[in-house]
Amino acid sequence: MNQGGRVWLFDLDNTLHDATPHIFPHINRAMTTYVAGTLDLPEDEASRLRVDYWQRYGATLSGMMRHHDTNPHHFLWHTHQFPDLGRMVVFRRALGAALDALPGRKIVFSNAPAHYAAAVLDIMGVHRHFDAIWSIERLRFTPKPFRAGFQRLLQQEGLRPAQCVMVEDSAENLRTAKRLGMTTVLISRRLRTPAFVDVRLDSVLHLPRRFGRR
């Protein structure tokens, strides 16, 4: 259990790497296909439902579980298969050095499934920097931004919110983190910074300038 010292909680997609060009479109297509096949819907209606569940519940999976009794492990496995993940992950080679320059424990805190999160970290060569991966399975399928997932992580890791720095591209997730008492860092190129965000950076690579030891 960690009783003191800074602890970094890192989102994965669009925080540690850029999922927008290749990975998110692939996952969205896979989820649409899954919803269409499971519910016997045309593709356009399945896509609309996928987005609706994501907006209402924080994850398409949550809506599928709530309304259609979907097996979460089956859903996550079939919607996170990639023909060539190594070519799809877009990241900066300096990421490892940036993580190394940040004092304190580091944890991945993601709504993604464990097999995908571990594979992406391996591709980027940064798996060794992280003490734990808190995937959607470990969160008992309660995604960010809902408070229950945050509290489960804090309890299991023996952390106080005040010692945690949450690094995220999602302002909504940071809203929950700030309400719990965490320091919040938004990774975004948008100039507008919500009041509950303590620091906004264009890239995770800039973290050492604000928080690092060198």
C-alpha positions in Angstrom: 0.0 0.0 0.0 1.2 3.5 -0.9 1.0 5.8 2.1 2.7 8.8 0.6 4.5 10.3 -2.4 3.1 11.4 -5.7 1.2 8.8 -7.8 0.5 9.4 -11.5 -2.8 8.1 -13.0 -2.4 8.0 -16.8 -5.2 7.6 -19.3 -4.1 5.5 -22.3 -5.8 6.4 -25.5 -5.1 10.0 -26.8 -3.0 10.6 -23.7 0.0 8.3 -23.9 -0.5 7.7 -27.6 -2.7 9.1 -30.5 -5.6 6.8 -31.0 -7.5 9.1 -33.4 -6.0 8.2 -36.8 -6.2 4.4 -36.8 -7.3 2.8 -33.5 -10.5 4.7 -32.7 -12.0 4.3 -36.2 -11.2 0.6 -36.1 -12.7 0.1 -32.6 -15.8 2.1 -33.6 -16.3 -0.1 -36.7 -15.8 -3.2 -34.6 -18.3 -2.1 -32.0 -20.9 -1.2 -34.7 -20.5 -4.6 -36.2 -20.8 -6.3 -32.8 -24.0 -4.3 -31.9 -25.5 -5.0 -35.4 -24.8 -8.7 -35.1 -25.9 -9.0 -31.5 -29.2 -7.0 -31.9 -29.9 -7.9 -35.5 -29.8 -4.2 -36.5 -28.8 -2.5 -39.8 -25.4 -0.9 -39.6 -26.6 2.8 -39.5 -28.9 2.1 -36.6 -26.2 0.0 -34.8 -23.8 2.9 -35.1 -26.3 5.4 -33.7 -27.0 3.1 -30.7 -23.3 2.7 -30.2 -22.8 6.4 -29.9 -25.9 6.9 -27.8 -24.7 4.3 -25.2 -21.3 5.9 -25.1 -22.7 9.3 -24.5 -25.2 8.1 -21.9 -23.1 5.6 -19.9 -19.5 6.5 -20.6 -18.9 3.4 -22.7 -20.9 1.5 -25.3 -20.3 -1.7 -23.3 -22.2 -0.2 -20.3 -25.3 0.3 -22.4 -25.0 -3.2 -23.9 -24.7 -4.8 -20.5 -27.5 -2.7 -19.0 -30.1 -3.2 -21.8 -29.1 -6.4 -23.6 -27.3 -8.5 -20.9 -24.1 -8.6 -23.0 -21.2 -10.6 -21.7 -18.5 -7.9 -21.2 -15.5 -10.2 -21.7 -17.0 -11.4 -25.0 -17.7 -7.8 -26.1 -14.2 -6.5 -25.2 -12.4 -9.3 -26.9 -14.2 -9.1 -30.2 -14.1 -5.3 -30.4 -10.4 -5.0 -29.6 -8.8 -7.2 -32.2 -6.4 -5.5 -34.6 -4.9 -6.7 -37.9 -1.6 -5.0 -37.2 -1.6 -3.1 -33.9 2.1 -2.2 -34.2 1.5 -0.1 -37.3 -1.7 1.5 -35.8 -0.2 2.9 -32.6 1.0 6.5 -33.1 3.3 7.7 -30.3 6.4 9.8 -29.7 9.7 7.9 -29.1 10.5 10.3 -26.3 7.6 9.0 -24.2 9.8 6.6 -22.2 12.3 9.4 -21.2 9.4 11.7 -20.2 7.9 9.0 -17.9 11.3 8.3 -16.5 11.7 12.0 -15.6 8.6 12.0 -13.5 9.2 11.0 -9.8 6.6 8.7 -8.2 4.6 5.6 -9.0 2.7 5.4 -12.3 -0.5 3.6 -13.0 -2.5 3.3 -16.2 -6.2 4.1 -15.6 -8.2 3.3 -18.7 -11.6 2.3 -19.9 -9.9 -0.1 -22.4 -9.6 -3.8 -21.8 -6.5 -5.3 -20.2 -5.2 -7.2 -23.2 -5.3 -4.1 -25.4 -3.7 -1.8 -22.9 -0.8 -4.2 -22.2 -0.2 -4.6 -25.9 -0.1 -0.9 -26.6 2.3 -0.3 -23.7 4.5 -3.1 -25.1 4.5 -1.6 -28.6 5.6 1.8 -27.2 8.2 0.1 -25.0 7.0 1.8 -21.8 5.3 -1.1 -19.9 8.1 -1.2 -17.4 7.4 2.3 -16.3 4.0 1.4 -14.8 3.3 -0.4 -11.6 -0.2 -1.4 -12.5 -2.8 -1.3 -15.2 -6.3 -0.5 -14.1 -8.4 -1.7 -17.1 -12.2 -1.8 -17.4 -12.2 -5.3 -16.1 -10.5 -4.3 -12.8 -12.9 -1.4 -12.5 -15.7 -4.0 -12.6 -16.9 -2.6 -15.9 -17.7 0.8 -14.3 -16.0 3.2 -16.7 -14.7 6.7 -16.1 -16.1 9.3 -15.4 -18.2 7.4 -12.8 -16.9 7.8 -9.3 -17.1 4.1 -8.3 -14.2 3.1 -10.6 -12.0 5.9 -9.2 -12.8 4.8 -5.6 -12.1 1.2 -6.3 -8.7 2.1 -7.7 -7.9 4.3 -4.7 -9.0 1.7 -2.2 -7.2 -1.2 -3.8 -4.0 0.7 -4.3 -4.1 2.3 -0.8 -4.0 5.9 -2.2 -5.3 9.2 -1.0 -6.7 11.5 -3.8 -4.5 14.3 -2.7 -1.4 12.4 -3.7 -2.7 11.6 -7.2 -2.1 13.4 -10.4 -4.7 12.4 -13.1 -3.4 12.9 -16.6 -6.2 12.7 -19.2 -7.5 13.9 -22.6 -11.1 13.8 -21.3 -12.2 16.9 -19.4 -15.3 15.0 -18.1 -13.0 12.3 -16.5 -10.9 15.1 -14.9 -14.0 16.6 -13.4 -14.6 13.5 -11.3 -10.9 13.4 -10.4 -10.9 17.0 -9.2 -14.1 16.4 -7.1 -12.3 13.6 -5.4 -9.4 15.9 -4.6 -6.8 14.9 -7.2 -4.5 17.2 -9.2 -5.7 17.3 -12.8 -3.7 17.6 -16.0 -5.6 17.9 -19.3 -3.7 16.8 -22.4 -5.3 18.9 -25.2 -4.4 21.4 -27.8 -7.6 23.3 -27.2 -7.0 26.7 -25.6 -10.1 26.5 -23.4 -9.3 25.1 -20.0 -12.2 24.2 -17.6 -11.9 25.6 -14.1 -11.5 22.1 -12.6 -8.3 21.5 -14.6 -5.1 22.5 -12.8 -2.7 22.3 -15.8 -3.3 22.0 -19.5 -0.5 20.7 -21.7 -0.3 20.1 -25.5 1.5 16.8 -24.9 2.3 14.3 -22.2 5.9 14.9 -23.1 5.7 18.3 -21.4 4.9 16.9 -18.0 8.6 16.8 -16.8 8.9 20.6 -17.3 6.0 21.1 -14.9 6.5 18.3 -12.5 9.7 16.5 -13.1 13.1 16.4 -11.4 15.1 17.3 -14.5 
